[in-house]
Each structure stands twice: as structure tokens, then as C-alpha cells.
Amino acid sequence: MTHTMPRATPPTPLTDRRRSALRHALVGIAALLMLACALPAATAASGRAARGADSDTATRRQQTAVKHVSDAVGVVHTMDNEAGMAGLLDRARGVFIVPTYGRAALGVGGAGGAGVLMVRRADGTWGNPAFFDIGGLSIGLQAGAEGGPIALLLLNQKAVDSFRNRNNFSLSADAGLTVVNFARMAQGSTAGDVVVWSGSKGLFGNAVTVGINDVRYNRRLTEAYYGKPTTALQAIDSTEINAQADALRKVLGSPSAPAGSGGKTGGR
């Protein structure tokens, strides 16, 4: 008796399609598994890169803030060469120093420049730095003036409170403050609320009074300097001593007598 082997049934088009679909599905699952394994590593790498970039930015800001404080020391040395300046600094309740103002300051801080505010404590000693940007002068830069260092001597508490109480303000007659051009002050003048000095002769022209516009608290520079979240009030009113500002405190002079004490103003 002869046995014949059963013939294999040739695959039908439907079977081929099912096999093809199964292969595609398996390939898709494998790709998803590979993606699932790679995603955490990619996310971690992206996170590390972002943290690195943030760290680099914070470091640059800190270096910029420290440089502003250091540059302010040189500005005060220059100011001391002016007749009558030592007496004004002794009287000042605060001083705001912009090491570089004008065209040379573009890209450094605000539209006009970034500055360092120092305020006297109740015992006459100088406090810690706080950073502010200034926009412009109400009279504008004089023709041909390149800008340079400027300083604002805050002669009373009203002027200091402009920095303490607001994060965006102006120092001008419109704000109830008299801002006097140091170069135009008469000898023996009792000045006003603020005396503004410029290291560039002729920056303010022949103006007797000047307006400083768009003064803004620079939170990023201040927080980078201290390495923690810091408001303007916290920086100004802090009772801690920031050693990085010791050189600036020293050049600004020894303590004045506290307001209302009737004591003699300290020498510089």
C-alpha cells in the first residue's frame, strides 16, 4: 500500500499579511523598549546640562556683582580728589555708585548702568551692598560725552527710602527730590536731597539739577552676590557683615555720628 506525503499548504496572502503585521508589531515593541530605556538617561543628561548652564550663569552674575563692588572702590578714590567731597560723604546717609554709566555700560546692567548701593546703619557704620540699575538722565547724555562713573550721595532718609521702599522709581523733582549736580554746586552750599557726581567732566552740562530715571532693583545680581534669595530691604537692612564689601566700607570712611546724637562727624 503506497502512502503519499501530504502536500504543504501554500501560504495564503492573508497569512503573509498576518506574519508581516506581527513582525512590524515586534519591531515596534522593541523600539518602544529601547526608547523607554534611553529616555531616563537622556532626561538625566538634559537635566545635568541645564543645571550646568544655570550654575555657569549664576557664577558669571556673582563675578559681575563682586566686580561692581571692587570697581566702586576705585570710584570713591577718584571722588576723594574733589574739593568738598569728603565732607559730603561724611554727611551722606547712603551712596549709590555706578562704576560705568552710558554707552560703555550697555550690556552690563540696565540701559544706563548697574550700580552698588551702600547705606549707613543707625550706628553710622556702612551696611551691605544692594544692586540697582539706572535707565537714564532726564537731561540726557551731553553731546560728545562718553559716560563713565557716576555716584549719587543720598543726604537724608527721604532719599534713602526711595531705594528701600520701591523697586522701580526715579530720583527727580517730580518724585519730590532735589538732585543737585556736584559740578555746579556753590561752595558752602547745603545741597539738596541727592548730590550727583560724574567722573566725566561735562556729562551733565551746565544743569544745576538733574533727574535720574528708571531706577530698578537688580534682584539677580543681588541674589548672585549673596547666594540666596534676597530682597532689596533684606540686603539694605541686614545686620550681618559681608566681608567682600570691607574694602568699599573702608574707603567710604569711618562712621559718622548717628542721626540725632549730636556727636561729631567721624573723619575719613
Protein Blocks (a to p, Z undefined) as FASTA:
>chain_A
ZZdddddddddfklmmmmmmmmmmmmmmmmmmmmmmmmmmmmmmmmmmmmmmmmmmmmmm
mmmmmmmmmmmmmmmmmmmmpghklmmmmmpgbdcddfbgcjklgoklmmnbccdddddd
fkopacdddddddfbdfkbpaehiabdadddddfbfklmmmmmmpcbdcddfknopacdd
fklpcehiabjmbccddfbghklomafbdcdehiacdfklmmmmnopacdfklmmmpcbd
cfklmmmmmmnopcdddehklpacddZZ
